[in-house]
Amino acid sequence: MKRYTLDDFARLVDHTNLHPDATRADMEQLCDEAKRYHFKMVAINSVQSRLCSELLAGTDIDTGAAISFPLGQTSIATKVFETRDALAHGANEIDYVVNLTEVKAGNWDYITREMTEIVAVCREAGAPSKVIFENCLLTDDEKIRLCDIASDVEPDFIKTSTGFSTGGATVADVRLMREHVAPQVKVKAAGGIRTADAFLDMVRAGAERIGCSAGIPIIEEIGRRMEAEGVTYYEL
C-alpha cells in the first residue's frame, strides 16, 4: 500500500480539455485551475501546446499534447511529426493513440515500430510518453499483446482510453494492464472518471495517473472526506 495526501492525489491528475471547440479562454481557465489545485498536467490537443506551455511557465505543471487524437488513424510518419511539432512548441508530455486498424489486423510489427519511433522522440526530448490503447474497442488478448509490446519498448505509461469512443476506463482493464505490463511501465486511467469513488478505485487497481475533466470536484470531495475523518492521508 502507498500513502497519499490530498496533494499526492492532485498530482495524479491530468486535467483535461480536449474539446475541438475549446477557446483561448477555456485554455486559460484550464491552466488556472491546474495551478490552483496543483494538478500534474493539462491534457490538450497538440495545437494548444504553445499557449498552455506559456500559461504554465514557471510552474511544475506539464503540458500534455494528444497526438493523432482521438482516432489514431494517421501514419507513423505523421504521428512522429506531430509529436516533434508539439514538443517544439512547448509540450513536455505526449499521449498518442495506437493505430487500431493495425491492431485489429494483428500487425504487431507495425504497432511495435510505431511505438518505438514515438517513444524514441519523447525520450530524446526528456518527455514522458503515454500509449493510448482504446480498450473499449479491443479484446483482452489484444490488450495483453499491446502490454507485451509496451514491456519491450518501455513507454512511460500505457493508457486505457481516449474518452471519445464507446467506453472509458474500467477497474478490470486497469488491473489487466497492470498485471501484464512490465513494472517500469505505469498505467494511466482515463475516460468517464467523474467521481471520487471511481478515482480511488482506479488508484487501488494500479493506476498512477488519472486523466479526467472532473478533477476539481473529485479532489474537493476527497478533501472533504479527509477533513470529516480527521485524517491527512489515505493508504491505498
Secondary structure, 3 states (H helix, E strand, C coil): CCEEEHHHHHCCEEEECCCCCCCHHHHHHHHHHHHHHCCCEEEEEHHHHHHHHHHCCCCCCEEEEEECCCCCCCCHHHHHHHHHHHHHCCCCEEEEECCHHHHHCCCHHHHHHHHHHHHHHHHHHCCCEEEECCHHHCCHHHHHHHHHHHHHHCCCEEECCCCCCCCCCCHHHHHHHHHHCCCCCEEEEECCCCCHHHHHHHHHHCEEEEEECCHHHHHHHHHHHHHHHCCCEEEC
